Amino acid sequence: MCMPKTKRELDLDINAVLGATRGTKAAGLERDVGDAWIQQAREEPETFPKRLKHGDYVATFEEIQNAGTPHASAKWKITRRGKEVGTMHESSAYSWGRPTTTMRQLVWRGVQPPGASDSRTLEYGLTFDQGPSDSHAHALALFARAADRLISWRQKHGYAAMGFTRHGKARRSTARSLA
């Protein structure tokens, strides 16, 4: 029969799994191993890519928000054939150098698949954000694949690919039967 671990033994096991952090005592030794990594993750990079391209998609650097604070973030506008379809963000939230993307502008501008939030459908996740990614180029590639999937779904079902028409309505093809 196995004896349950003491609180101290559990704390040592948890520290070993999570890694050493500031002020953690394990086996009587004070360790500050993670401090350098934590500091590096919080520091803004000195430069950011100004323009990235993947197929029809172009990400253009816009700004750094809350510069010099722990909540600083960099923002890129993503366009497709001149129309804004999303944004890419990078901050200390996932550590600098791990950008995320959102196609919020494309998603809310048009019809969404009815099963986009239901894991039992093929359309599951079609409107979700992407990331974090290991590089800006990878983030834009993931974005392009997700946006192309949504645009293809809209076209397949007779809706305007990039969203609503200038009259504020979702265009539906007339050739499609209403049966």
C-alpha positions in Angstrom: 0.0 0.0 0.0 1.4 3.4 -1.0 1.5 6.2 1.6 0.1 9.5 0.6 2.6 12.3 0.1 3.1 15.0 2.6 2.4 18.6 1.7 6.1 19.3 1.4 6.6 16.4 -1.0 3.6 17.6 -3.1 5.1 21.1 -3.2 8.4 19.8 -4.3 6.8 17.7 -7.1 4.7 20.7 -8.3 7.8 22.9 -8.4 9.7 20.3 -10.3 7.0 20.0 -12.9 6.3 23.7 -13.3 10.0 24.7 -13.2 11.7 27.0 -10.7 10.3 30.4 -10.2 11.5 33.3 -8.1 11.6 32.7 -4.4 10.7 29.0 -4.7 12.5 26.7 -2.2 13.1 23.2 -3.3 15.2 20.8 -1.3 16.6 23.7 0.7 18.0 25.5 -2.3 16.7 28.9 -3.5 16.4 29.0 -7.2 15.9 32.0 -9.5 16.3 30.1 -12.8 13.2 31.5 -14.5 13.9 35.2 -13.9 15.9 35.8 -17.1 13.3 34.1 -19.3 10.5 36.1 -17.6 12.3 39.4 -18.1 13.0 38.6 -21.8 9.4 37.7 -22.4 8.2 41.0 -21.1 10.6 43.2 -23.0 9.4 44.7 -26.3 11.5 43.8 -29.4 13.3 46.7 -30.9 11.9 46.1 -34.4 8.9 44.5 -36.0 8.2 43.4 -39.5 6.6 46.4 -41.4 4.9 44.4 -44.2 4.2 40.7 -44.7 2.5 39.0 -47.6 0.9 35.6 -48.1 -1.1 35.1 -51.3 -3.8 37.8 -51.4 -3.2 38.7 -47.8 -1.0 41.6 -46.7 -0.2 42.5 -43.0 0.9 46.1 -42.5 2.4 47.3 -39.2 0.2 50.0 -37.7 1.2 50.8 -34.1 2.5 49.9 -30.7 -0.2 50.4 -28.1 0.7 51.2 -24.5 4.4 51.4 -25.3 6.7 51.0 -22.4 4.2 49.3 -20.1 3.7 45.7 -19.2 0.5 45.8 -21.4 2.3 46.9 -24.6 1.2 45.3 -27.8 2.0 45.6 -31.5 -0.7 45.6 -34.1 -0.8 44.9 -37.9 -3.8 45.5 -40.2 -4.5 42.5 -42.5 -6.0 43.3 -45.9 -7.2 41.1 -48.8 -7.3 42.8 -52.2 -7.3 46.2 -50.4 -10.1 45.5 -47.9 -9.4 45.0 -44.2 -10.3 41.5 -43.1 -8.5 41.2 -39.8 -5.6 42.1 -37.5 -2.5 40.5 -36.1 -1.3 41.3 -32.5 1.8 40.5 -30.6 2.5 41.3 -26.9 3.9 39.9 -23.7 0.7 37.9 -23.2 2.1 34.9 -25.0 5.6 36.4 -24.9 7.0 38.6 -27.7 7.5 36.8 -31.0 4.3 34.7 -30.7 1.7 36.7 -32.7 -2.0 35.9 -32.8 -4.5 36.9 -35.5 -8.2 37.6 -35.6 -10.5 37.8 -38.6 -13.2 39.7 -36.6 -13.6 42.3 -39.4 -14.3 39.6 -42.0 -16.5 37.5 -39.7 -18.8 40.2 -38.5 -19.1 41.8 -41.9 -21.1 38.9 -43.4 -23.0 35.7 -42.9 -21.5 33.2 -40.5 -21.9 29.4 -40.8 -24.6 28.2 -38.3 -22.4 25.5 -36.9 -19.2 27.5 -36.4 -19.3 27.1 -32.6 -20.7 23.5 -32.5 -17.9 20.9 -32.4 -20.1 18.4 -34.0 -20.2 20.2 -37.3 -17.7 20.5 -40.2 -17.8 24.3 -39.8 -16.6 24.2 -36.2 -14.0 26.8 -35.6 -14.4 28.5 -38.9 -14.8 32.0 -37.3 -12.3 31.6 -34.4 -9.1 33.5 -33.8 -5.8 31.9 -34.6 -2.6 31.5 -32.6 -0.3 32.0 -30.9 2.2 31.2 -33.7 5.9 30.8 -33.8 6.5 33.6 -36.3 4.7 36.4 -38.1 4.8 34.6 -41.4 3.3 31.5 -39.8 0.6 33.6 -38.2 -0.3 35.2 -41.5 -0.4 31.8 -43.2 -2.8 30.4 -40.6 -4.9 33.5 -41.0 -5.0 33.2 -44.8 -6.1 29.6 -44.5 -8.9 30.3 -42.1 -10.1 33.4 -44.0 -10.1 31.5 -47.3 -12.2 28.7 -45.6 -14.8 31.3 -44.5 -14.8 33.0 -47.9 -15.2 29.6 -49.7 -18.1 28.7 -47.4 -19.9 32.0 -48.2 -19.4 31.6 -51.9 -20.5 27.9 -51.8 -23.8 29.0 -50.1 -24.4 32.0 -52.3 -23.4 34.8 -50.0 -21.0 37.8 -50.7 -17.5 36.5 -50.1 -16.2 39.6 -48.3 -19.4 40.3 -46.4 -22.4 42.5 -46.8 -23.2 44.5 -49.9 -23.1 48.3 -49.8 -26.8 48.3 -49.0 -26.2 46.4 -45.8 -27.6 43.1 -46.9 -26.0 39.7 -47.4 -26.3 39.0 -51.1 -27.6 35.6 -52.0 -27.4 34.2 -55.5 -30.6 34.1 -57.4 -29.7 30.8 -59.2 -30.0 28.9 -55.9 -33.3 27.2 -55.3 -35.2 28.1 -52.1 -36.5 24.6 -51.6 
